[in-house]
Amino acid sequence: MVRRPFTLKQFSSTAGVQEVMMGGEGSSTEFKKRILEEVKKLTDHGKHKEASELFKIYFPDIGGHDGKS
């Protein structure tokens, strides 16, 4: 499994991300589910840029093309 680079200092509220990162148990699917839950929390709190950055780190092949052809 390839670990994605991630720095917690990118986010102003890191409690949920830290919990996900330090869990160490469960499947890859559970990990991804928890990342998506954290993305939703960030979005719900108006932190769209942080949510987008987190999503792009763990799901780089999903989403828009960001202006690239």
Summary of the structure (lengths in Angstrom):
residues: 69
radius of gyration: 12.2
end to end distance: 28.5
largest distance: 38.4
contacts: 137
relative contact order: 0.16
helix: 58%
strand: 0%
